[in-house]
Amino acid sequence: MSTSHTFGVLDLVRDGDTSITQQLTDHIAGLIDSGELEPGSKLPATRALAADAHINHLTAVRVYRRLAEIGYVTAAVGRGTFVRRSVPLAPEAAAARENDDWQLGMLAQRTLSYADEMLRDSLHAPHSPDAIALGSGFPDPELCPSAELAQIAADIAREDPRAVTSYLQVEGVPELRERLAELGRDAGYASSADEILVTSGARQGVDLVARAILGPGDVAVVESPTFAGTLASLQATGARVLPMPVDGDGPDIAALERIVARHEIKLVALQPACANPTGADLSPARRERLLELARMRGFFVLEDGVYATIRYDGAPLQRMRAGAPSHVIYVDSLSKTIGGGLRVGWIAASGPVFDRLVQLKLDSDIHTAALPQHLGARYLRGDRHDELLARSIPVYRKRRDALLRALERHMRHDASWTIPSGGHNTWVTLDDPVDERALYVDALRAGVSFLPGGAIQAEKSSRTSMRLSFGLVDPSSHDEAVRRLAVALREVKRRGRGSATGALS
């Protein structure tokens, strides 16, 4: 509970040239400027000020109003008047020092996690235009149906131009929701269009789910490593985010059991098929145990299926939501197949949580852009999407295989890696840890990029790992890319920097 501060002895000149209101205003502002009244301090009530200064109550009200006008205090109804966290400069000083520093006092503090730092550093480090990009999990634009989409867009503009300028219902274009539900009945993630909420990419879908379920102090569990966006959204809610390690059979559900024995968790987030970054599937036994735990303990499961259709080995897996539709919330998008620029994703859910998701979507952006939804609806008619997968998957499989051969040739004595069942990535872990920041910088200097493992793990690991993405790189370039990476690793080891923490430069 805040304690009101007094203003000390008030030596007011009752018959001077300066009004009592201005004298009191200057006096209190001076106490704030000197630090005697600290940021956040609660001021005496106006009636207490009037009694102490022997002035009428209306004058005291004018003093506080004037202090608020010039930026020294802020009032909260029912709570009182407080010194602002950031006090403005005098007009002449402000004019002389016009910059953005004042914003720091107005923005809530945010502590960056190690993953935040690594992701930021990897995105902002200088990249050579000649570097071979193993750091991006984007699909190859050459494999996306750009010409077909352009023709569909022209058809929509000619046939129904108002369709792309009119507001939509928040849940999405009915035709698109119906088609996604048809696909969902086969895949196991939906049974009707009433379960589908169209989003601006899977990224927004993940964020809406996190915000719908979690709040400060809640506990969530996430597979680690994971998609950077999932980790960011979970942490942004203020929830405590605990890691669930991953092996060749996907997330370790035995580790999850140990967590739920000690914590009341509200959400488990994972990618059960062709996960990013490992490319691994969650084994059938683990899938069943996870759903059993969700039912027994009463928590939600966020199932991210973005890469599930980009499969190289084995039969397609039924989505987990088919086994527990009230506990599992499914998120997917067209970004990895048709094109990320469309920003068309969706959530499949049911029950009260669906209504909450719809409300959050409405509060966020009213609805996803109209033209991309109409494009997606028309493109998904018939077998066109299946034909696209049939054309693109063999290309991505060749790129995966080329990267795996290059790793075997150049890094078999230094690292181990996953054999992805699908997706665009593999997860590489060094046998001996090194400073991943230093390795990243040296790799860029050698002409190759990757995503540092620390950027996508819920905890700082004692091991050094990285995500290598093969989807954008021609098979003929993979050998050279990994050779450059091996050169960078040897240079870091040569300098003997071990696992000490450095900084990108």
Stockholm file with secondary structure:
# STOCKHOLM 1.0

chainA/1-505         MSTSHTFGVLDLVRDGDTSITQQLTDHIAGLIDSGELEPGSKLPATRALAADAHINHLTAVRVYRRLAEIGYVTAAVGRGTFVRRSVPLAPEAAAARENDDWQLGMLAQRTLSYADEMLRDSLHAPHSPDAIALGSGFPDPELCPSAELAQIAADIAREDPRAVTSYLQVEGVPELRERLAELGRDAGYASSADEILVTSGARQGVDLVARAILGPGDVAVVESPTFAGTLASLQATGARVLPMPVDGDGPDIAALERIVARHEIKLVALQPACANPTGADLSPARRERLLELARMRGFFVLEDGVYATIRYDGAPLQRMRAGAPSHVIYVDSLSKTIGGGLRVGWIAASGPVFDRLVQLKLDSDIHTAALPQHLGARYLRGDRHDELLARSIPVYRKRRDALLRALERHMRHDASWTIPSGGHNTWVTLDDPVDERALYVDALRAGVSFLPGGAIQAEKSSRTSMRLSFGLVDPSSHDEAVRRLAVALREVKRRGRGSATGALS
#=GR chainA/1-505 SS CCCBCCCCCCCCCTTSSSCHHHHHHHHHHHHHHHTSSCTTCBCCCHHHHHHHHTCCHHHHHHHHHHHHHTTSEEEETTTEEEECSSCCCCHHHHHHTCSSTTHHHHSCCCCCCHHHHHHHHHHHSCCCTTCEECSCCCCCGGGSCHHHHHHHHHHHHHHCGGGGTSCCCTTCCHHHHHHHHHHHHHHTSCSSGGGEEEEEHHHHHHHHHHHHHCCTTCEEEEEESCCHHHHHHHHHTTCEEEEEEEETTEECHHHHHHHHHHCCCCEEEECCSSCTTTCCCCCHHHHHHHHHHHHHHTCEEEEECTTTTCBSSSCCCCCGGGGCTTTEEEEEESTTTTCGGGCEEEEECCSHHHHHHHHHHHHHHSSCCHHHHHHHHHHTSTTHHHHHHHHHHHHHHHHHHHHHHHHHHHHTTTEEECCCSBSSEEEEEESSCCCHHHHHHHHHHHTEECEEGGGGCSSCCSSCEEEEECTTSCHHHHHHHHHHHHHHHHHHHHTTCTTCCCCCC
#=GC SS_cons         CCCBCCCCCCCCCTTSSSCHHHHHHHHHHHHHHHTSSCTTCBCCCHHHHHHHHTCCHHHHHHHHHHHHHTTSEEEETTTEEEECSSCCCCHHHHHHTCSSTTHHHHSCCCCCCHHHHHHHHHHHSCCCTTCEECSCCCCCGGGSCHHHHHHHHHHHHHHCGGGGTSCCCTTCCHHHHHHHHHHHHHHTSCSSGGGEEEEEHHHHHHHHHHHHHCCTTCEEEEEESCCHHHHHHHHHTTCEEEEEEEETTEECHHHHHHHHHHCCCCEEEECCSSCTTTCCCCCHHHHHHHHHHHHHHTCEEEEECTTTTCBSSSCCCCCGGGGCTTTEEEEEESTTTTCGGGCEEEEECCSHHHHHHHHHHHHHHSSCCHHHHHHHHHHTSTTHHHHHHHHHHHHHHHHHHHHHHHHHHHHTTTEEECCCSBSSEEEEEESSCCCHHHHHHHHHHHTEECEEGGGGCSSCCSSCEEEEECTTSCHHHHHHHHHHHHHHHHHHHHTTCTTCCCCCC
//
